[in-house]
């Protein structure tokens, strides 16, 4: 055996790439022997359109306090000369 780390790395990488190459060959073999490859697949039937009901959204109503606050903010956003 060797204690050289470079030699250990080369051996490990060689083993990894050989295993990956063999797995690639197995995958290719499975693709060639695939028994479901030539079967006729039925085309899916189109789904009937779904009727969508219209959605009615009511605008939120302000309480008296909220309405007064909105009015106050509108006044405060004005220039000081416009307030008088």
N, C-alpha and C positions, 0 to 999 in steps of 0.2 A: 504494500500500500504506500501511498504517498501522502505527505503532509502539506504539499503545495496547494494553497487555496485556489490558484488559477486552474489547476488540473481537476480539482473537485468541482469547480464551477462548470468547466467544459463538459465533464461527464454528466452532471445533473441536467444541463441544458440539452445535451444530446438525447438523454432519456425523455425529457419533456417533449421535444420536437418529434421524436419517433412515435410517442404515444399519440400526439395530436394528428400526425400523418395517418396512423392506423385508424383513429376514430373517423377521420375524413373518408377513408376507404369504406368503413362500415356504413357510414351515412349514405355514400353513393350506392352501395349494394342494396341498402334498404329502399332507396328511391327507385332502383331498377326492378326490384321484386315486389313493388307495392301492389297488393291485390285490389285495392280500391281505385286505382288510377283509371281503369277503363270502364268503370261502372257508369251507367247513365244517371245523371243527377237531374231530378225534377226541378224545373224552374219554379221559384216561389210565386204563389198567387199574389197578385197585387191586392193590397188591403183597400177596403171600401173607405171613401172619405168620411171623416168624422165631422158631424155638424157641430159648429161651435156657437154657443149662445153668446149674444153680446153682453158685455159687462158694463153695468151702469155704476159709475163712481160719483158719489156726491161729494161736493167740496165741503171741507170741514167748516163748521160755523164757529165764529168766535164768541166767547162769553163777553159780557159787558166790560169786565176788567181788561181782557185782552184787546178789545176794540179801543178802549181808552188809551192803552199802552201804545198801540200802533199809531193812533192819532198824535200822541205825545212825541213819539220817535220821529214822525214826519215833521213836526214843528221844529224839533231840535236839529234836524238835518238841514234846515234852511239856514241861509246866511243871516247874521244878526240884523242886517238892515231890512230884510224881508219880513221879519217877525213883527215889526211894529205896525 
